[in-house]
Amino acid sequence: MDKRAKIIALNDQLRTTFKGGRVQMTPTVYDLEPPLRGRALCVLARYNKFDADSEHDSGVFIFAGYSFEWRIEYRCKDGIGVSSDPADDTKTLRILTLYTIAD
């Protein structure tokens, strides 16, 4: 598997199962009613509108009248600094953040 395919597979795993990294949300998302917040996370997990050159590391969707954006960052395992190799999950901590576009 080439590096890009490995990055996509690891990003898809985090996005669809919330495993293989850390998932966080901004205070604006957290302050939504819990059922709405939960459904927004379900929409995120099913997101599949990627461009052909995407590494499946970001996206935007509209749900329940809110515009959401999400992004995956590649950090060093200690959470400090940028990972030197996002394809290597032993060197990379993936952090998926969900926020509303108004944030």
N, C-alpha and C positions, 0 to 999 in steps of 0.2 A: 504494500500500500504506500503510495507516495505521501509526502508531507501534507499537501493540501487536503487530500482525502482523509488523512488521519485527523487533521484539525477539524474538518467538517463532522466527522463521526463523533469526536469528543464534544464538540459544541452541540450537536443534535442530542447526544446523551444527556447533557446538562439541561438543555431546554425542554426536552420531552419527559424526563424522569426526575429532574431536580437533584440528580446524583452526579458526582464527579466534580464538584466544585461548591461554591457558595452562592446562594440566591438571596438577594436583598431587594428592598424597595425603598423608595424615597418616603419621607413623612406624608406627602400628599397622597400617595397610594395607600399607605398604611392607615391613614385616617378615613378612608372609604369604609362603608358598612362591610363587616366581615363577609357576608354572602357575596356581595358584589366583588370584593377583593379576590375571593376564592374563584369566582367565575372568570375574572380577568386572568388569573394564573392558568386556568384551564384553556382559555383562548390562546395564551402565550404558548402553552405546551403543544397545541395543534398548529401553530403558525407554520406556513409552508410557502410563502410568497417571496422566494429568493431569486435574485438575478443569477445568470449563468456563472458570473465570476465571483459570486459571494462565497465567503467562508462560513456562512450561516451564523454570523456573530452579531447581527443587529437586525432590527425590524421595527415597523410601525403598524399599529392596528387601531381601529375605532371600535369601542364596545360600550354599550349602555350610555351613549352620549359623551363619552370621554375619549380623548385621543391618548393612546399609550405608546411609549417607545421603550425598547429594551436593547441592551448592549452587553456583550461579553468582553471583559478585559482579561488579559493574560498577565498574571503577576508571578513573581518568583514564589517558590513554595512557602516562604516566610511571610508572604503578603506585601513585601516591600520591594519596590522596583519592578521593572518590566521583564517578563520571562525572555530568555535568550532563544528558546525553542518551544513555541506553542504546540508543536506536534508531539512533544515528549511530556506525558502526564506525570512523570516522576520529577520534572523540573518546573511544572506549571500549576499554579492555582488559578482556576477559572472562576471569575466572579461575574454573575449575571445580575444586572440591575434593571428593575422595572420602574419606570416613572411616567408620570403624565407629562404631556408636552408643555403644559402650562407651568411646570416646575421651574 
